[in-house]
């Protein structure tokens, strides 16, 4: 009887013992699962948080990853960039140095470190890191060549910076912000040039054709930036007239510049006096912004507020301009949408323009009788034939509203060339 009771008790304890072992194994597995993690997944989680502006939360995850993987280069680079974006350049440098020590042939580490030094304004150190990267990665690195151009730009060596930027465009024309950067360098490097344009306007027999000729010379001074003198002569309405103008594009800082225009004419179809000014900003992500004013003095004075927004997307440039003309008998507006597609370089493009109304910056238009409205489409091509010689041609069609019940069709052909020296 005693033996039987012992056997029964042993059977009763067995399920409890098995359950205890199972619970113990489950707890151990759970703790191990909590302690183990995938560093690549955590990197992506941290990156999303940092790009969303939650820098501290993202860095907390990166610290955790670095605790187990202290030489994970992408984590070190992301940590460095997060500090750079917060303006903590010294802290960022610590992590970029660690990334270079861990992966001395990793292009991203050099790129991130150079960007950090650029933002800090430490160009001497940036040059050392850049040269080290070019030695390790090779001169074919597009990202490092681009930063070499930027370094030359910061040091105001604009011509060499532009030459390298054009090489980068040949290798990677879709690099974000590259075209805007090149266009700004061109503005800074264009020193001397002469050019001429010719416009032919046919009005389908409604009035006699117009012929407009323009010649200009361009140079550059430290005070005015690009300085352009232009003379325009036109035959319109069985009359002749000439207009003289002067344009200037002074620099207002690294990311902005101004535009000033003054002109005079004794012809009735040109403004007797004209004045224009704008401020233009080069913004992050390849955006451009302009705000300006135009003054046109005919028998009455016309005031125009103008503004535009531009954007470079890969090889494309888009720009929308809006002109507002206040008046005692009612205000009016005009709009102009332009797009360009750039080919092998920033001087070679095909362009399309669609507009309504008349822009104050279009020399060949009839400001007085076409201010009611105008609907226009224009297509053109420009090419730099040699390093010094450029040419272009445009063809456009417009339907101009002279009065409420009177419309005039206009076919415009424009050609021009420029010689640089």
Secondary structure, DSSP 8 states (H G I E B T S, - for coil): -HHHHHHHHHHHHHHHHHHHHHHHHHHHHHHHHHH---HHHHHHHHHHHHHTT-HHHHHHHHHHHHHH-TT-HHHHHHHHHHHHHTT-HHHHHHHHHHHHHH-TT-HHHHHHHHHHHHHHT-HHHHHHHHHHHHHHH-TT-HHHHHHHHHHHHHTT-HHHHHHHHHHHHHH-TT-TTHHHHHHHHHHHH---EEEEEEEEEE-TTSS--EEEEEEEEEEEETTTEEEEEEEEEEEETTEEEEEEEEEEE-B-STTEEEEEEEEEE-STTS-SEEEEEEEEEEEGGGEEEEEEEEEEESSSEEEEEEEEEEEEETTEEEEEEEEEE--TT--EEEEEEEEEEE-SSTT-EEEEEEEES--TT-TTS-TTTSSSEEEEEEEEEEEE-SSSEEEEEEEEEEEEEEETTEEEEEEEEEEEEEEE-
